[in-house]
Each structure stands twice: as structure tokens, then as C-alpha cells.
């Protein structure tokens, strides 16, 4: 009788140890992939500036996205060639990571008053392909950041 009880205790102990190891590994993977965005609420329009995706939906196989910038203010605006992407997971925005060593050439673009421009951005520098879900493109215009939401679907 005691051998059976010890066997059960040993089995439970081994299962607990294995579960503990698996949890740490899973947590490590989640921490690497999901970094909470600092700003959860970013508008798509402010002070006469609007950012909008050319298409509301992109497919997982797309390798670029196009964004429209509209300046209805009286001010000349500048923005850079860099951008951020974020994905919404269970109601929270997370950064989409870029490949290690990815750099952006610091080019400044002008957006004149009452001007609309389209810019196309490559997704080749992302660490992983975009999976189906809700995303937003983030662009900064001097001290103002704006977000353009879009969806990624399977082809």
C-alpha cells in the first residue's frame, strides 16, 4: 500500500516540476513577442492632421502598406520615414517587433498646409509576418503621434 502512495506522490511531483518548467518557457516566449504599447489611445486625427490607411484590410501575404497623410491645418508639418506598428490582442495594444539590427534612415518629409500625401512602407523589416488581427500604423508629426487602424486577414 505504501508503494502505491509513494508512486502517486512521485508522479505528482514530476508533473508539477514539468508544468513549472513549461510555464517559464511559455512566459519567456510571450514576453519576447508581446510588449505593451505605452500609449493605448492614439487618435487618427488631431489639429487638422489626419492619418488613414489606403485600404481598411490587408492580407497576411502583403509585403507593404500604404498610408495617406492629410494636412488641413495652416502649418507646414514634418514627419520621418520611420513608423511603428501595433497589434491589438484581447483589448490591449502591443508593439509589432522589427528584426534585430533594423535601422531607419532619418529622412524628413514635409507636408504642406492643405496637402495630402501617400506613402508606401515595406513590411520586410518586421520580425514576423503579420498574422490576422487588428493593427494600427503610428506616425509622428513633430510632437503629435497619430494612428491609422487597419485589419489583417487571411488571403
HELIX and SHEET records of a PDB file:
HELIX    1   1 UNK A    2  UNK A   33  1                                  32    
SHEET    1   A 4 UNK A  45  UNK A  46  0                                        
SHEET    2   A 4 UNK A  49  UNK A  53 -1                                        
SHEET    3   A 4 UNK A  64  UNK A  71 -1                                        
SHEET    4   A 4 UNK A 115  UNK A 122 -1                                        
SHEET    1   B 5 UNK A  57  UNK A  59  0                                        
SHEET    2   B 5 UNK A 144  UNK A 153  1                                        
SHEET    3   B 5 UNK A 133  UNK A 141 -1                                        
SHEET    4   B 5 UNK A  84  UNK A  89 -1                                        
SHEET    5   B 5 UNK A  92  UNK A  95 -1                                        
SHEET    1   C 2 UNK A  77  UNK A  80  0                                        
SHEET    2   C 2 UNK A 108  UNK A 111 -1                                        
END                                                                             
